Amino acid sequence: MTTTDASPAATTARPSLRVARERFLSGRPLPQGVPEEVAAAWRRARFFGVPHDLEESVTSPPLPGESTLLGAARPVLDRIVPALGVGGSLLVLTDERLRVLWTAGSLRGLGVCTGLSEQEVGHNSAALALRTRSRAEVHGPEHFLDRWQDVSAVSVPVLGPENGHVLGTLTVASRLCADGPPHPQAALAEATVAAIETELRSRAGRGERALLDAYVRAARGPDRAVAALDGRNRLVSDAAQRLLTPEVLGVLERTAAGARHRDVTGVVRLPAGAGCTARVTPVRLDGRTIGIVTALEPLADPAPAAPAPPPPVTLTGSSLPWRHAVGRATELMRSREPLLLTGERGTGKSALARELFGPDPVQVADAARDAGLDQALSAWRPGGLLLLRHAERLAQPGVAALNSLLDQHPDTRLLVTYTPGAPAGPCLQRLLDKLSARSVTLPPLRERTEDIRELLPALTPRPAPGHPPLTWTLDALRAFEAYPWPGNVTELAHVVRALAEHRRVTGPVRRAELPDAVREGPAARPLSPMEHAERAAILEALRRHGGNKARTAVALGIGRATLYRKLREYRH
């Protein structure tokens, strides 16, 4: 259901798909030949409690206020509306949470909606485009809602100009296409999104200039400790560089990200032991907040205190893939719906899960030790927090027990960690399908090597009294960054701990002291011109998709295993 793939409705006769949907709604088994993508979408809608006979809103809901996306899209959309015709198509713009920002045109069965998330309206092209980060089409009975059975829709994601994050979606909906995909207005949707992204790029330059101007004004004067941030760019004076620790910088980055949605003027609360205060002023452009300027002041006479504990390793890292994954997981945890964390072993799924739950008591179920979940679920009480680790080890009774729990207590605060590996059985795959709409993939360490220098202090044990902390030569750091870390952060922690405990010499750790595999690094080989071109295309796709390998593989039209192999082959 992308630009190159036919919609499942194209390979299944539409009348039979209508019959299959009726059987699904009545609780009867589905007939053979129903595309698994469609069946999984229907199951998710039922899991979310979406009524299939949901009616249109009687009154038009208030649309969200002005946003960066809407401001850039409005002049483009005003030029596109005349091309829609009269009474035959509907044009819809949503934000990254699929909240409707703008609509034009009219189409029976598609009145104004507040949002197009699967949790609200079930399967639709906007939700599919957001998940796959590519053009998506949904036709007729592929939809879950009754009132969309005679509607065809095509949606295209709108990507940010700097980081490739999805800012929203554009949808063109029309009467059911008799010939199936491609949607007759797919080219119009893609051209409109291309024009919106061009407008966003031109406006991004103005935002950077506004941030720079605010920084220059605030930094006037000798030795002023000033930093300006907008979530993508960072301007820091020399005096501020001496005061900024990774923990303080992390707080300021999160404050800058939140400034677009709430007022952050005033003093920001910093971690204990920060050694300074931070006063924040929003930076505004065209009436909206685009970033912050913060003035740092060292504490005049800080009281003696025990050294502050290192920040949670879970949240350490400023690379784009890591910040994107943690930010997305934090956002999804604000609701009471289940969340799925996936990623290779050692990427920090369980640690991040505990961090997301906060200080509240959590019932932990580990499928590696209790594949049927008999012990964990018998001890769990409704309303309590539940963390399921190693979901890939669940036995069929465990999957059934978890499905039963979710059916009886749909508001359970559940967080599941899953490490892909062997193919999942049909029961487990159905559970993963349920959770797929709210999943976050943590990037492996080899895809965020710029975080290693921040992770090392957090992973290093506190030295004994009178002993200096562990430090590293530049050559050793380069060896760390060149090694692929198949065990990810867990393997890095073992290496650092072993060096701290068994080292008998003083001074910075040299490359010669590292384990053989880390010291020698992966064997490099010269790449052919074709491989250089392919490697460049893969890296560009990774950048556009925020470092997410699953989405990158879909965009490139290759399997995830193939992408992993090529990344290993092309690593220098």
Secondary structure, DSSP 8 states (H G I E B T S, - for coil): --SSS--HHHHS-HHHHHHHHHHHHTT----TT--HHHHHHHHHHHHHT--TT----SS--------HHHHHHHHHHHHHGGGG-SSSEEEEEEETT-BEEEEEE--TT----SB--HHHH-S-HHHHHHHHTS-EEEEGGGSSSGGGTTEEEEEEEEE-TTT--EEEEEEEEEE--TT-SS-TTHHHHHHHHHHHHHHHHHHHHHHHHHHHHHHHHHT-STT--EEEE-SS-EEE-HHHHHH--HHHHHHHHHHHHHTTTS---EEE---TT--EEEEEEEEEETTEEEEEEEEEEE-SS-----------GGG---SHHHHHHHHHHHHHTTSSS-EEEE-STTSSHHHHHHHHHTTS-EEEEETTT-TT-HHHHHH--TTSEEEEE-GGG--HHHHHHHHHHHHH-TT--EEEEE---S---HHHHHHHHHHGGGEEE---GGG-GGGHHHHHHHHS----TTS----B-HHHHHHHHHS--TTHHHHHHHHHHHHHHH--S-SSB-GGGS-HHHHH--------HHHHHHHHHHHHHHHHTTT-HHHHHHHHTS-HHHHHHHHHHH--
